[in-house]
Amino acid sequence: MELTKSFESTDARFGSAGPLLVALYRGTTSPGMLDELDRTQEVLLAKFPRISTLTVIGQAGSMLKVDEGVRTRSVELGKKYEKHVLGSAIVVTTKGLGAVMVRTFLSGFFLLSKSETPMKTFSTIAEGLSWLQALPGQDLSIKTEVRAADIERFIA
């Protein structure tokens, strides 16, 4: 299934395939990006009762230095949408120590956030998508029509 782009900047690209939101971060996250993410989720939730998210971190180093305002806004958005998000997969595609540190940090963050949304980190898009597809109550289009290759083409 082809993804429809809803936002793009130098450092990010957001799009969707049915009720699946895909967010690619290639650099520093800004408050404006999070505003666009908020708008994208609102549009999807106007069409679907629940959504799933797959976030791709293309540069692990940029996640190690997150501005406090961005971190706070991210938590706010997580709380705003947690009852509407079936699951959230975060894929850190880079390799090396930085990627391991980001995945470890995110796993700890998930535990501390006490979110109702199931969240998990992965090293490949295929693993993250497979986990989302297996979630109970997942939309049939995500289970049967979305392929890892579709997402890889979208973020390329």
N, C-alpha and C positions, 0 to 999 in steps of 0.2 A: 504494500500500500504506500503510495507516495505521500510524503509529508508536505503540509502547507505551511509556508513561512509566515509568521506574524510579526517578527521583529528581527532586525540585524544591525549590528554596529561593528566596529573594529574588534571589540572584545567579547561579543556574544551573538548568538543566534537562537531564536525561539521558534518553534513550530509545533504542529500537531498532526496526528493521524487518528481520526475519530476522537475518542476520549483520552488518548495518550498525548501528554505534553512532553516535548523533548526540548531541553535547554542545554545549549553548549556554551561553556565559558572558556575563552581563550586567553584571558588576561585578568586585569584588575576589575573587580565588580564595583559598580557605582550605584548610588541611590536611584538614579534615573533608570538603570537596568531593572532594578527591583520594582519600580513603578510600572515598567513595561511588562514584567512578569505578572504582576498583580492584574493588569488589564487582560493579559492573555488568559489567565485562569478564570477571570470573570466571564469572558466570552465563551470559553469551553463549558463552564458550569451553567450558562444560559441554555446550552444545547443538550447537556448530559447531566444526569443526577449525581454521578461520581466520576472522577478522573483518576488517572495514574500518571506519575511523573518519572521520567528518566532524565537525569542530569548528567552531562558529560563534562568532566574537568579536563581540559586539554593541556593545561600548564599547572602542574602541582605546586610549583613555587609560589604562584600568585595566591594560593589558598592559605599559605602559611602566615601571610601578613594581611589580615582582613581588618579594615577600618571598623572601629567600634560602632559607628552609626550604621554601617552596612550590616554588621552582625545583629544589632538590635532590630533593624527593619526585617532581616531574614527571619528572626524569631517571631516577630509580629505576624508576618505572612504565614508562617507555619501554623501558628495558633488560629489565624483567621480561616484557613482552609482545611485544617486537620480532619474535620468531620466529613469533608467532601472528597478527600483523597484516599483511594483504596490502598495505595502503596507507593513508596518513593524509592527508586533505585538510583544510587549515585555511582557513576563509573569514573574512576581515575585512570585515564588511558596511558599516562606517562609511566615510565619505568624508573627504578632506582630508589634510593633512600627517601627522597622528597615525596614520592608517591606513597611509599609505605607510611611515612609520617602523617600524610594527609588522611589516608584511610584509617589509621589508628586514631587520629584526632576526631574524625567524623564518627567513628564507632563510639567513642567516649561521649561525644556531644549528644548522640542519639539517646544514650542511656540517661544522661542528665536532663534532657529536654522533657522527658516524660510525655511525649506526644502520643496521641491515640493512633497516629498513622504508622503502620509498619514501614521501617526504613532499613536499608542495608547497602553496604558498599561492595563494589566489584571492580575487577581489573579489566573486564572486557564488556562490550556492549551486548554480546550474545548471552553472557551469564546474567547480566542485569535484566534483559528483556525476558529471558526464560523464567526468572524468578517472578517478575510481574505477571507473566502469562499464567503462572501456576497459582496465583492468589485466589482464594475462594471468592466467588462473586464477580470475578473479572469479566469485563465486557467481551462478548464473543468476537467482535472485530479485532480486538487486541490479541486474543488467543489464536485466531486463525488467519488474519490478513496482514499483520505487521511482522516484518522480518528484520533481523539484525542488519542485513544488507541495505534495507530501506533507510535505516537510521544512519548507517555509515556513509551512504551517498549524501544524505542531508547535511551532515556535519563536515563533509570534505571541502 
